[in-house]
Amino acid sequence: MKAGDFATLRHPYKGYRNIELIEQLEHKWLVRICESGLELEVYEDEFILD
């Protein structure tokens, strides 16, 4: 798992599921929702790599 990888959220955020990993933080990943460009911090167990 590395920055630039694509993944799917286990539970949609505002209807969105597809994300791109941007940066690994201490306990979370900074991700960008592909369809909207919104950036979020999520734990590794909240997504599945594509």
LUMLONU-109995 format. One line per 5 residues: their letters; for each residue z, x, y of N, C-alpha, C. Coordinates in steps of 0.1 Angstrom, whole numbers, plus 5000, padded with zeros to 4 digits. Example, Ala and Ser with C-alpha at 12.3 -4.5 7.8 and 13.67 -1.06 7.14 Angstrom:
REM residues 2
as> 5078/5132/4943/5078/5123/4955/5078/5132/4967  5071/5128/4978/5071/5137/4989/5079/5129/5000 .
This chain:
REM residues 50
mkagd> 5000/5009/4988/5000/5000/5000/5000/5009/5012  4990/5007/5021/4989/5015/5033/4983/5007/5045  4984/5012/5057/4978/5006/5068/4963/5004/5066  4958/4993/5070/4944/4989/5068/4942/4981/5056  4951/4980/5047/4950/4971/5035/4951/4957/5039 .
fatlr> 4944/4948/5032/4945/4934/5034/4954/4927/5024  4960/4916/5028/4970/4910/5019/4970/4895/5022  4977/4887/5014/4978/4873/5015/4993/4869/5016  4997/4862/5026/5011/4858/5028/5014/4848/5016  5026/4849/5010/5030/4840/5000/5032/4826/5006 .
hpykg> 5037/4825/5018/5039/4812/5025/5032/4813/5038  5023/4804/5040/5015/4804/5053/5023/4804/5065  5018/4811/5075/5025/4811/5089/5015/4803/5098  5020/4791/5102/5012/4782/5110/4998/4780/5104  4998/4779/5091/4985/4776/5084/4977/4788/5080 .
yrnie> 4981/4800/5085/4974/4812/5082/4980/4820/5070  4971/4826/5062/4976/4834/5051/4971/4848/5050  4959/4850/5055/4952/4863/5054/4957/4873/5065  4962/4885/5060/4967/4894/5070/4962/4908/5067  4963/4917/5077/4960/4931/5076/4972/4939/5079 .
lieql> 4975/4949/5071/4987/4957/5073/4984/4967/5084  4993/4968/5094/4990/4977/5105/4999/4989/5105  5012/4987/5103/5021/4999/5103/5034/4995/5095  5038/5005/5087/5051/5003/5080/5062/5007/5089  5072/4997/5091/5084/5000/5099/5095/5003/5089 .
ehkwl> 5107/5003/5094/5118/5008/5085/5120/4999/5073  5121/4986/5075/5123/4977/5063/5112/4966/5062  5102/4966/5071/5092/4956/5072/5078/4962/5075  5068/4954/5074/5055/4958/5078/5051/4950/5091  5044/4957/5100/5038/4951/5111/5024/4947/5106 .
vrice> 5021/4934/5107/5008/4929/5102/5001/4921/5113  4988/4920/5111/4980/4911/5120/4973/4900/5112  4975/4888/5117/4968/4877/5110/4953/4877/5113  4945/4878/5103/4931/4880/5104/4924/4870/5113  4927/4857/5111/4920/4846/5119/4924/4845/5133 .
sglel> 4937/4849/5137/4941/4846/5150/4944/4859/5158  4946/4870/5151/4950/4883/5158/4964/4884/5161  4972/4874/5158/4987/4874/5161/4993/4885/5152  5002/4893/5158/5009/4903/5150/5024/4898/5147  5028/4901/5135/5041/4897/5130/5048/4909/5122 .
evyed> 5061/4908/5120/5068/4917/5111/5072/4909/5099  5068/4914/5087/5071/4907/5075/5077/4917/5064  5085/4912/5055/5090/4920/5044/5079/4921/5034  5080/4932/5026/5070/4935/5015/5069/4923/5005  5081/4916/5002/5080/4906/4992/5075/4893/4998 .
efild> 5070/4893/5011/5065/4881/5017/5049/4880/5016  5043/4891/5010/5029/4891/5008/5024/4897/4995  5012/4895/4992/5006/4900/4980/4993/4908/4984  4992/4920/4980/4980/4928/4983/4967/4921/4977  4956/4922/4984/4944/4916/4979/4936/4926/4971 .
